[in-house]
């Protein structure tokens, strides 16, 4: 039975991928992890794509794994792509969903406005409560501040450049919801066309939040892609 590693998005945690994990478990050994600072895991310092990628490598090594398949949602997909670029010997096949690949200062500033802790606490208390519960005992406000710093750094210096995607040789399935308001079709197509061994799929009636994704359909796409021998 093959192994598949699930990677969650920014300000998320592994519990958001639990339903997907359960649906994949009949076919794969599923590994569902939270990055440092997320889902109650201890902080290890500043957030960065490189730091999260190193955490994945540490998990792979500590569990005696060699090469793994990876599914990454949003930021998790970016981490997966970073691993495929810089540690190709550890990644078998990669599936990304709703991953924002294009970053510049204006985009980072726009995304960071949505992570204003005071606005969330006062205007969206239910979301604040969900974040508090998801990341306890960690302070959710600290997590958002660390995420904002990471996004600002990505805006100033995108960890993956256009030329990096051309160096990714593993099979990659790039997925995007047709109603995603955060990730554009144009940036997704640009990455897809830069990859040498890629497929692309559009999920109908699907917005950016992972909670709105049809897990049965996503499971079908992941299984078909990983089992494909072409």
C-alpha positions as CSV (number, residue, x, y, z in Angstrom):
1,X,0.0,0.0,0.0
2,X,1.4,3.4,-1.0
3,X,1.8,6.3,1.3
4,X,0.2,9.7,0.9
5,X,0.9,12.8,3.0
6,X,-1.7,15.5,3.4
7,X,-0.7,19.1,3.9
8,X,-3.1,21.8,5.1
9,X,-3.4,25.4,4.2
10,X,-2.3,28.6,5.9
11,X,-3.9,29.2,9.4
12,X,-5.4,25.7,9.0
13,X,-4.6,22.3,10.6
14,X,-4.8,18.6,9.9
15,X,-8.4,18.4,11.3
16,X,-9.6,20.1,8.1
17,X,-8.3,17.2,6.0
18,X,-9.6,14.5,8.3
19,X,-12.6,13.6,6.1
20,X,-10.4,13.4,3.1
21,X,-7.9,11.3,5.1
22,X,-10.7,8.8,6.0
23,X,-11.8,8.5,2.4
24,X,-8.3,7.8,1.2
25,X,-7.4,5.4,4.0
26,X,-8.9,2.3,2.2
27,X,-6.3,2.7,-0.5
28,X,-3.3,4.4,1.1
29,X,-1.3,4.7,4.3
30,X,-2.4,8.2,5.0
31,X,-0.3,10.7,6.9
32,X,-2.1,13.8,8.0
33,X,0.1,16.4,9.8
34,X,-0.1,19.9,11.1
35,X,2.7,22.4,10.5
36,X,4.5,23.9,13.5
37,X,2.3,26.4,15.4
38,X,-0.9,25.0,13.8
39,X,-3.5,22.7,15.4
40,X,-1.8,23.1,18.8
41,X,1.7,22.0,17.7
42,X,4.6,23.9,19.3
43,X,6.1,26.9,17.5
44,X,9.6,26.4,16.1
45,X,10.3,29.9,15.1
46,X,9.3,32.1,12.1
47,X,6.9,30.7,9.5
48,X,8.3,30.1,6.0
49,X,7.8,27.7,3.1
50,X,11.4,26.4,3.7
51,X,10.7,25.8,7.4
52,X,7.5,23.9,6.7
53,X,9.2,21.9,4.0
54,X,11.9,20.9,6.4
55,X,9.3,19.8,8.9
56,X,7.8,17.5,6.2
57,X,11.2,16.0,5.5
58,X,11.7,15.4,9.2
59,X,8.4,13.7,9.4
60,X,9.2,11.5,6.4
61,X,12.6,10.5,7.9
62,X,11.2,9.9,11.4
63,X,8.6,7.6,10.0
64,X,11.1,5.6,8.0
65,X,9.6,6.6,4.7
66,X,11.4,7.0,1.4
67,X,9.3,8.5,-1.3
68,X,5.7,9.7,-0.6
69,X,2.8,10.9,-2.6
70,X,1.6,14.4,-1.4
71,X,-1.7,16.2,-1.5
72,X,-1.4,19.8,-0.6
73,X,-4.3,22.3,-0.1
74,X,-3.5,26.0,-0.7
75,X,-0.3,26.7,1.2
76,X,0.2,23.0,1.7
77,X,0.3,22.6,-2.1
78,X,3.0,25.3,-2.3
79,X,5.1,23.4,0.3
80,X,4.6,20.2,-1.7
81,X,5.8,22.0,-4.9
82,X,8.8,23.4,-3.0
83,X,9.7,19.8,-1.9
84,X,9.3,18.5,-5.5
85,X,11.6,21.2,-6.7
86,X,14.3,20.9,-4.1
87,X,13.9,17.4,-2.8
88,X,12.7,15.4,-5.8
89,X,14.0,12.1,-4.5
90,X,11.4,12.2,-1.6
91,X,8.3,13.0,-3.6
92,X,6.6,10.5,-5.8
93,X,3.4,12.2,-7.2
94,X,2.0,15.6,-6.1
95,X,-1.5,16.9,-6.1
96,X,-2.1,20.6,-5.3
97,X,-5.5,22.2,-4.8
98,X,-6.3,26.0,-4.6
99,X,-2.6,26.9,-4.3
100,X,-1.6,30.5,-4.9
101,X,1.6,30.5,-6.8
102,X,1.9,34.1,-7.8
103,X,3.1,36.4,-5.0
104,X,4.2,40.1,-5.1
105,X,4.0,42.9,-2.5
106,X,0.5,44.0,-3.6
107,X,-0.9,40.5,-3.4
108,X,0.7,39.9,0.0
109,X,-0.7,43.2,1.3
110,X,-4.2,42.3,0.0
111,X,-4.1,38.8,1.7
112,X,-2.7,40.2,4.9
113,X,-5.7,42.6,5.2
114,X,-7.9,39.5,5.6
115,X,-5.7,38.3,8.5
116,X,-6.2,41.4,10.7
117,X,-6.7,39.9,14.2
118,X,-8.6,42.8,15.6
119,X,-11.1,42.9,12.7
120,X,-11.6,39.2,12.9
121,X,-12.2,39.3,16.7
122,X,-14.7,42.2,16.5
123,X,-16.4,41.6,13.1
124,X,-16.3,37.8,12.7
125,X,-16.4,36.4,16.2
126,X,-17.5,32.9,15.1
127,X,-14.4,32.7,12.9
128,X,-12.2,33.9,15.8
129,X,-13.7,31.2,18.1
130,X,-13.0,28.5,15.4
131,X,-9.4,29.7,15.1
132,X,-9.0,29.7,18.9
133,X,-10.4,26.2,19.2
134,X,-8.4,24.8,16.2
135,X,-5.0,26.1,17.4
136,X,-5.3,25.8,21.2
137,X,-3.3,26.0,23.4
138,X,-1.5,28.3,21.0
139,X,-2.6,31.9,20.6
140,X,-4.5,32.2,17.3
141,X,-3.6,35.9,17.1
142,X,0.1,35.1,17.2
143,X,-0.4,32.4,14.5
144,X,-2.0,35.0,12.2
145,X,0.8,37.5,12.9
146,X,3.4,34.9,12.0
147,X,1.4,34.0,8.9
148,X,1.3,37.7,7.9
149,X,5.0,38.0,8.2
150,X,5.5,34.9,6.0
151,X,3.2,36.2,3.3
152,X,4.9,39.6,3.3
153,X,8.3,37.8,2.9
154,X,6.8,35.8,0.0
155,X,5.5,39.0,-1.6
156,X,9.0,40.4,-1.5
157,X,10.8,37.3,-2.7
158,X,8.6,34.4,-4.0
159,X,10.3,31.2,-2.9
160,X,9.4,29.5,-6.2
161,X,10.2,31.4,-9.4
162,X,8.9,30.6,-12.9
163,X,12.1,28.8,-13.8
164,X,11.8,26.5,-10.8
165,X,8.6,24.8,-12.1
166,X,10.5,23.8,-15.2
167,X,12.9,21.8,-13.0
168,X,10.1,19.8,-11.4
169,X,10.0,16.4,-13.2
170,X,7.6,14.4,-11.0
171,X,4.0,13.9,-12.1
172,X,1.9,16.8,-10.8
173,X,-1.9,17.2,-10.8
174,X,-2.8,20.9,-10.4
175,X,-6.4,21.4,-9.2
176,X,-8.4,24.6,-8.9
177,X,-12.0,25.4,-8.0
178,X,-14.0,27.3,-10.6
179,X,-15.3,29.7,-8.0
180,X,-12.0,30.3,-6.2
181,X,-11.7,34.1,-5.6
182,X,-8.2,33.9,-4.1
183,X,-6.3,31.9,-6.8
184,X,-6.6,32.9,-10.4
185,X,-7.0,30.6,-13.3
186,X,-4.2,32.5,-15.1
187,X,-1.5,31.9,-12.4
188,X,-2.6,28.2,-12.2
189,X,-2.3,27.8,-15.9
190,X,1.1,29.4,-16.0
191,X,2.4,26.9,-13.4
192,X,0.7,24.0,-15.2
193,X,2.3,25.0,-18.5
194,X,5.7,25.4,-16.9
195,X,5.7,21.8,-15.5
196,X,7.1,19.1,-17.7
197,X,4.9,16.3,-16.4
198,X,1.6,17.8,-15.3
199,X,-2.2,17.4,-15.5
200,X,-4.7,20.0,-14.6
201,X,-8.3,19.8,-13.4
202,X,-11.1,22.2,-12.5
203,X,-13.5,21.4,-9.7
204,X,-17.0,22.6,-10.6
205,X,-19.0,24.6,-8.1
206,X,-16.0,24.9,-5.8
207,X,-14.8,28.0,-3.9
208,X,-11.4,28.3,-2.1
209,X,-12.3,27.1,1.4
210,X,-11.4,23.5,1.9
211,X,-14.7,22.9,3.8
212,X,-16.6,23.6,0.5
213,X,-14.7,21.0,-1.5
214,X,-16.5,17.8,-2.5
215,X,-14.3,15.2,-0.8
216,X,-15.7,12.2,-2.6
217,X,-14.9,13.8,-6.0
218,X,-11.5,15.0,-4.8
219,X,-10.7,11.5,-3.5
220,X,-11.6,10.1,-6.9
221,X,-9.3,12.5,-8.7
222,X,-6.4,11.8,-6.3
223,X,-6.8,8.0,-6.6
224,X,-7.1,8.1,-10.4
225,X,-4.0,10.3,-10.7
226,X,-1.8,8.3,-8.4
227,X,-2.8,4.9,-9.9
228,X,-2.3,6.2,-13.5
229,X,0.8,4.4,-14.9
230,X,1.1,6.5,-18.0
